[in-house]
Amino acid sequence: MLALSTQGAAVAAVLADPWHGRGYPVRSLPRIPDGFEAGYSWMCPVFENEALDLGIGIDYPDPADREMEELSRFTLYRLSAAREGVECDLFHGDNWNALLAALDRHKARA
């Protein structure tokens, strides 16, 4: 389980970034897995784990608030590929527990 201080740091990072000014509902953030730190995105909060080469994007809870309504709320992706501009998503969905399961599967293969 994630330490509260780590979650607090994640929330502080969300509050400090530009998309919070667009009304991002910080209280809607799920607990961020250990080892993930706030990254930068102009669209929504992202959290990165360099050791795993993974990133997690967490879009707005309400699809109407997303830049593209048809996109899922949660995305798990490869950091290195994303930084090169390559499509690299490992999971898309609106269920946080399903993203965590995909993360666990990825860790088991690593």
C-alpha positions in Angstrom: 0.0 0.0 0.0 1.2 3.5 -0.8 2.4 5.7 2.1 0.2 8.7 2.7 3.2 11.0 2.4 3.8 9.7 -1.1 0.2 10.2 -2.1 0.4 13.7 -0.6 3.4 14.4 -2.8 1.4 13.2 -5.8 -1.5 15.4 -5.0 0.8 18.4 -4.5 2.3 17.8 -7.9 -1.1 17.7 -9.5 -2.0 21.0 -7.8 1.2 22.6 -9.1 0.7 21.7 -12.8 -1.1 23.7 -15.4 -4.0 21.3 -16.0 -5.2 21.9 -12.4 -6.1 25.4 -13.5 -8.5 23.7 -15.9 -10.4 22.4 -12.9 -8.9 18.9 -12.6 -10.6 17.2 -9.6 -7.6 16.3 -7.5 -9.8 14.4 -5.0 -10.7 11.9 -7.8 -7.1 10.6 -8.1 -6.7 7.0 -7.0 -3.8 5.9 -4.9 -0.7 6.0 -7.0 1.4 2.8 -7.0 4.7 2.8 -5.2 7.7 4.0 -7.3 5.6 6.3 -9.5 6.4 10.0 -9.4 4.5 12.9 -10.9 5.5 13.6 -14.5 4.5 16.4 -16.9 1.6 16.4 -19.3 -0.4 19.3 -20.7 -3.6 17.2 -20.8 -3.9 15.4 -17.5 -1.9 14.0 -14.5 0.8 11.5 -15.4 3.0 9.5 -13.1 6.2 7.8 -14.2 8.4 5.0 -13.0 11.8 5.2 -14.7 12.9 1.8 -13.3 10.0 0.0 -14.9 9.9 2.3 -18.0 6.2 2.8 -17.4 3.9 5.8 -17.2 0.3 6.1 -16.0 -2.0 8.8 -17.3 -5.2 9.7 -15.4 -7.7 11.7 -17.4 -10.7 13.5 -16.0 -13.4 11.3 -14.5 -16.1 12.8 -16.6 -15.6 12.0 -20.3 -17.1 15.4 -21.3 -14.2 17.1 -19.6 -11.5 15.2 -21.5 -9.9 16.6 -24.5 -11.3 13.7 -26.5 -14.4 12.2 -24.9 -13.9 8.8 -26.5 -10.5 8.2 -24.7 -10.4 6.1 -21.5 -9.7 7.6 -18.2 -6.6 5.4 -17.3 -3.6 4.6 -19.5 -0.5 2.5 -18.8 2.3 3.1 -21.3 6.0 2.7 -22.0 7.9 5.8 -21.1 10.8 5.3 -23.5 8.5 4.8 -26.5 6.2 7.8 -25.6 9.3 10.0 -25.3 10.1 9.1 -28.9 6.6 9.8 -30.1 5.7 6.2 -30.6 2.3 4.7 -29.8 3.1 2.6 -26.8 0.0 2.0 -24.7 -0.2 -1.2 -22.7 -3.6 -0.6 -21.2 -6.6 1.7 -21.8 -9.7 1.6 -19.6 -12.0 3.3 -17.1 -11.4 0.8 -14.3 -8.4 1.5 -12.0 -8.2 -2.0 -10.7 -7.9 -3.3 -14.3 -5.0 -0.9 -14.8 -3.3 -2.2 -11.6 -3.8 -5.8 -12.8 -2.1 -4.8 -16.1 0.7 -3.3 -14.2 1.1 -6.4 -12.1 1.2 -8.6 -15.3 3.9 -6.3 -16.7 6.0 -6.5 -13.6 5.7 -10.4 -13.6 7.1 -10.5 -17.1 9.9 -8.1 -16.4 
